[in-house]
Amino acid sequence: MRCYFMRSGRIEGVTFLKSGPDDALIEEATSAFKQHAGQHFDGFEVWDGTRFVYRSDVTSTPSGTEGANG
């Protein structure tokens, strides 16, 4: 299982998760995301092989652009 760290809608990092039920994977990924907070990731996704498991509620928009008028 993998947790992909996202920045601006792109994969910018990855960590491997232990096998387990989806809830445990999400909890482990959330913890890993918090540990990497200093690297300015916007969110994360959890995948079990080719099966999508979870996408964090954190926006994938770059910091400081939310609500900006184009």
Secondary structure, DSSP 8 states (H G I E B T S, - for coil): -EEEEEETTEEEEEEE--S--HHHHHHHHHHHHHHTGGG---EEEEEETTEEEEE-SS--S-TT-TT---
